[in-house]
Every structure is written in C-alpha cells, then in structure tokens.
Amino acid sequence: MAGLGPGLSLFVILLGMFILCRAKYEPNWKSIDSRPLPDWYDQAKFGIFIHWGVFSVPSFGSEWFWWYWKVQKAKPYVDFMQRNYPPEFQYQDFAPQFTAEFFDAKEWTDIFVASGAKYIVLTTKHHEGFTLWGSKNSWNWNSVDIGPKRDLVGEITDALRAHSSLRLGLYHSLLEWFNPLYEQDAHNAFRTNYFTSTKTLPELYELVVRYKPEVLWSDGVGNAPDTYWNSTGFLAWLYNDSPVRDTVVTNDRWGLGSMCKHGGYYTCHDRYQPGHLLKHKWENCMTIDSRSWGYRRNAPLSDFLTIQQLIAMLVETVSCGGNLLMNVGPTHDGRITPIFEERLRQMGSWLKVNGEAIYNTTAWRAQNDSTLPNMWYTFRPQENAVFAILLDLPNSGWITLSEPVGTPAKTQVELLGYGSLQWETGKPSGLRVLIPQLSFNQMPCQWAWALRLTGAT
C-alpha cells in the first residue's frame, strides 16, 4: 500500500473484502441452484408477457404458424396459405410486412403501468429466429434490417426505464426451428455445438450487456441437454460477472430435463397452476387468448378469458406462492388491441383497491378456505395481517371463515376499499364476518373482494 493515502488504502481493502465475500457460482447446477432468488421478484407477483414477431403478420392459428404449416402440415394452416398466398410464397416473405408503424413504446408502457404489473417479459426472439433488435448474429432476419427497421427491444427498454414501477424482462428462445446450424447439431445428436457457439450464446450475452434485463426468460430447449446449450456456464457468468448479477432472475428452461428442477424459479409447463403451496418459487405463465400466445385476427370473443377468470388465476397463484405472467399478443403493426387493453386496465383497477392483498405478501398456513372454496388467503407477516380474498361476493349477512382464529381484543376486520366490518368468533372454530348490504355505488370494486384480518392467526 506504499504511496496510497489512508483513506484510499481503506477503500482498496474494503473493496477487496467485498469481492472476496461475494458468492462465486460455479458452472454446475448444485452451485447455480444455491443462488437465492432476488427479493423483488417474489414481491412483484404480477407481470405481463408479450409475444410479438413475424408470426404476428399471418396472425392465424398461433405463434407456431411456421412449424404447423411446414412441418406438421396442419390442414387449417395449409388451407389458409393456399387460399391467401401464391404457391411460391415463403414464411420469410412475411417479414417485410412486420411493419410496427403504430408501435409506440410509451403508449404500451402506460397501459402496463395501468395494469398494475410490476415487470414485463418481451419476446426478443421466438423459435422462428427473428430478433426484435439488430442482432449482429441474425443478419437480415431482425427488426433493424427488415420490417420496422427499428430496435424494438431498445425502444421498450427506454420506455420502461422511465417508470420506476416496472422492471424489464426479456424472453429468448434457445433453438431456432430451421436454422441450418441447429439442424446440423440436431442431426449430430447435439454432439457438435456449431449453433450454440455462433448464435445462441452470443445473442444471450449481447442481450444482457446491451439491455440489462432483470428477468431472463429462457425457452425452446428442444431435445438438447443443458450441456449442449452450456447453460450452467452462461448462468455462472450471469450471476457472477454480468451487469445485472445482483438483481436478475431466471426461469427453469435451460435444457432437456431442467424444467421444474433447475434455475431461479420454476414454470414447469405453460399455464401451470398446481393448486397448492410449493416449496420452490414458481410462475404461472398464461395467456388472455386461451388458444394462442401470438395475436390472432380471427379469434372469437369466447376464446378470451374474462376478467373474473384472470383475477381468480392471479389470486390462486399468489396464494400458492407463485407469480402470474399474463400474456398479450400485439398486432404486426404494433397495436395492443382493445380486448387486451381492456383486460389489462380492468386488472389494474382491481389491484388499485386490492393490491395490498397481493403485492409483498407471502403464502399463509392455509391457501384456501375449507368451507368456502372460492376464498383464498395471503399473508403480510410484518403487519400481522391475513387477507381473505373472496372470488364471489356473498349475499349480505354473516359468512363463516373456517381457517382464521380471531381474538376479540386484538383482531380487526376490514373490507379493502370500504372500511371496518363487524365480526365474531365462529363456532366451533374460525370467525364470522357480517357483510353489509351494499348498493352498486358502495361496492369497493367489481369481480372479487378482499378482507384484511389484522391480529388473526
């Protein structure tokens, strides 16, 4: 330390101690899985998924359009193409029509903020391989070289970062159905790694360094093991040395057999709803259009989940310790259509009243009520508050909650958005709450109601 002042010497010593004390994760699952999940993710509870890409141009069937048309040769897709496009038309010809002329990242962000979501997850590249940023590893098959001629990921990143309430998440598919290098590796039973070394891994590093996402949502593992994708090596870098090493969270889709077993939080499968408390943090990724993640022009109203169904999913998911990631599919020209916007704003209006029962909560000792199946519980231990969320508003009069135990001198019952309610000890157990007769204008919200039980056990 010769030549350094005492203040600088102390700084160097403390910096060295900090580096030594930081956990160093090794490129193996035992080490990777030992990393604690950053607290912000569990506290957030609710996020928005966005499926947007070249598949938004045909906007027919699903975001797997290319696969169903060319590989499965599914009749509805084949017939659709024969009716509407010339015989020589290729999937790549859709890309110039992915125009995004109405895309306004600020407008999207305003809708997401109004929804009450705390993070978004944008598909930067789906299995078709088209990237929504100017990836140098995806020449002429990205949104800067063709179509919008814009860095869509960058625009969304900038808009989100203007709102401190929203965190950025990026989805990235490991595989690409028809990339020749991937097909060659698959033909070699994944004993070669031409595709991963020249495409997948460079893209992942680029996304993290350039955009600094706090959720990295991996998908598209195919039949390839995590060793082919070098998943543990990449995650060790992500957790040790990346610019988001302290805050980033990851899911469990990092190789064949890793789902619901390895990674930051579990997804297990799409639309995952176990219905009971799990020991590991998990996420229910689902979509408002019950039949597709991408936009469908011909989707009937009956295929869209109602706000009552969506709130029920959110409440059950949070009660069982999970997060809800709710998907919308924008149009090829960059619009979030009114049906999606309405559902998002409805969710936000409900959370504005009842968010106290959702955000920053934990699972309680009971998840739902044994006598009221449409009632789910959450808990705020720091406030000694149990929340009982009723998915169906009961008739005015007394209702019995079988799980909570109240103490006359300590327990208070409040209907969120309304005020205090009368209660009494139940027989033989639980507690009874008097629901007042409310006019429509007196109701704190529509669709579901939350009771705050302070001092109950």
LINJOHU-V136194 format. One record per pair of residues at least 12 apart in sequence whose ideal C-beta (glycine too) atoms are under 6 Angstrom apart, sorted by the first residue. I is the first residue (numbers start at 1). J is the second residue. D is the distance in Angstrom with one decimal. If there is no record, write none. Layout:
i:j:d
I:J:D
I:J:D
This chain:
i:j:d
25:236:5.0
25:239:4.6
25:240:5.6
27:232:4.3
27:233:4.4
27:236:4.3
28:232:5.6
29:262:5.0
32:232:5.6
32:235:5.0
33:262:5.8
35:239:5.5
37:249:6.0
37:264:5.5
37:281:5.5
38:247:5.3
38:249:5.8
41:249:4.6
43:360:4.7
44:118:3.6
44:119:5.6
45:318:5.3
45:323:5.5
45:358:5.2
45:359:5.7
46:117:5.2
46:324:5.3
47:117:5.4
47:119:4.2
47:325:4.7
48:112:5.4
48:117:4.6
48:120:4.6
48:326:6.0
49:121:5.1
49:325:4.9
49:327:3.7
50:122:4.7
51:63:5.4
51:123:5.2
51:293:4.1
51:294:4.9
51:327:6.0
51:329:5.0
52:123:5.9
52:330:4.9
53:126:5.0
53:130:5.4
54:94:5.1
54:95:5.3
54:98:5.2
54:128:5.8
54:130:4.8
55:294:4.8
56:294:5.8
56:295:5.2
56:332:4.4
57:94:4.1
57:97:4.7
57:98:5.3
57:332:4.5
59:295:4.8
59:296:5.7
59:297:4.6
60:80:5.4
61:77:5.7
62:292:4.4
63:293:5.1
63:294:3.4
66:91:4.7
66:128:5.4
67:177:5.8
95:146:4.9
95:147:5.3
96:147:6.0
98:147:4.0
98:332:5.3
99:333:5.5
100:148:3.9
100:334:4.1
101:333:5.3
102:333:4.8
102:334:4.5
102:335:5.1
103:334:2.6
105:155:4.2
105:156:5.0
105:159:3.7
106:159:5.0
109:159:4.3
109:160:5.8
111:341:5.7
111:344:5.6
113:163:5.6
114:345:5.3
114:348:4.6
115:344:3.8
115:347:5.2
115:348:4.4
116:347:5.9
116:348:4.2
116:351:3.5
119:167:4.1
119:169:5.3
119:215:5.8
120:169:5.9
121:169:3.6
121:171:5.3
121:215:5.6
121:217:5.0
122:156:5.7
122:170:5.9
123:171:4.4
124:153:5.4
124:170:5.0
124:172:5.4
125:172:5.6
125:173:5.5
126:173:5.4
127:173:4.9
127:177:5.2
127:220:5.2
129:141:6.0
129:176:3.7
129:179:5.8
132:152:4.2
132:153:5.0
133:151:5.1
133:153:4.1
134:151:5.8
135:203:5.8
137:199:5.4
137:202:5.0
137:203:5.5
153:211:6.0
157:211:5.0
167:214:4.6
168:213:4.9
168:214:6.0
169:213:5.6
169:215:2.9
169:217:5.9
170:207:5.6
170:213:4.2
171:217:4.2
173:219:5.1
173:220:3.5
174:200:5.3
174:220:4.7
174:221:5.8
174:229:5.5
175:220:4.2
175:222:4.6
181:194:4.5
181:195:3.9
182:195:4.2
190:224:4.7
190:228:4.3
196:229:5.8
204:234:6.0
208:242:5.2
212:243:5.2
212:244:5.2
214:244:5.9
214:247:5.0
214:248:5.5
215:249:5.5
216:250:5.0
217:251:5.5
218:253:4.7
218:254:5.6
219:253:5.1
221:253:5.6
221:255:5.3
221:256:5.7
223:256:5.8
225:255:5.0
225:256:5.1
226:254:5.2
226:255:2.7
226:258:5.4
229:255:5.4
231:254:3.7
231:255:5.3
249:264:4.7
250:263:5.4
250:264:4.1
251:263:5.5
251:265:5.9
251:267:5.2
252:266:4.9
252:267:5.8
265:281:4.3
265:282:5.8
265:283:5.5
266:280:5.5
266:282:4.3
267:283:5.4
267:285:5.8
270:285:5.9
271:286:4.7
272:284:5.3
276:320:6.0
277:320:5.3
277:321:5.4
277:363:5.2
277:367:5.8
278:321:5.7
282:322:4.6
283:322:5.9
283:323:4.6
283:325:5.5
284:317:4.6
284:322:5.3
284:324:5.3
285:325:4.3
287:327:3.7
288:304:5.8
288:305:5.5
288:343:5.3
289:303:5.7
289:304:5.8
290:303:5.4
290:305:5.8
291:303:5.1
293:327:5.4
294:329:4.6
295:329:3.8
295:331:5.3
304:339:5.6
307:343:5.9
307:346:4.3
307:447:5.9
308:447:5.2
311:350:5.8
311:447:5.3
311:448:5.1
312:391:5.2
315:376:5.0
315:389:4.9
316:376:5.8
318:358:5.5
318:378:5.9
319:367:4.8
319:376:4.0
319:377:5.9
319:378:5.7
320:367:5.5
321:363:4.5
328:340:4.2
350:445:5.6
353:416:5.8
353:417:4.1
353:444:5.3
353:445:4.4
354:416:5.3
354:450:4.5
357:378:5.5
357:387:3.7
357:389:5.7
357:450:4.1
361:378:4.0
361:379:6.0
361:380:5.5
362:379:5.3
364:377:4.3
364:379:3.9
364:386:5.9
366:403:4.4
369:402:5.6
369:403:5.6
370:402:5.0
371:402:4.5
374:391:4.2
374:392:4.9
375:388:5.6
375:390:5.2
376:389:5.1
384:455:6.0
385:452:5.6
385:454:5.0
386:404:5.7
386:453:4.4
386:456:5.0
387:450:5.4
387:452:5.8
388:401:5.7
388:451:4.3
389:450:4.7
390:449:4.9
391:448:5.0
393:449:5.6
394:435:5.6
396:435:5.2
396:437:3.8
398:432:5.0
398:434:5.6
399:433:5.6
399:435:6.0
400:426:5.2
400:430:5.6
400:432:5.1
401:430:5.2
401:431:5.6
402:430:4.3
404:431:5.6
404:453:5.4
404:456:4.2
405:457:4.9
406:431:4.3
406:456:5.0
410:455:3.8
411:455:4.3
411:456:5.0
412:454:4.6
413:433:5.6
413:453:5.7
414:452:4.5
415:451:5.9
416:450:4.5
416:452:5.9
417:444:2.5
417:445:5.8
418:444:4.7
421:433:5.6
421:434:6.0
422:434:4.2
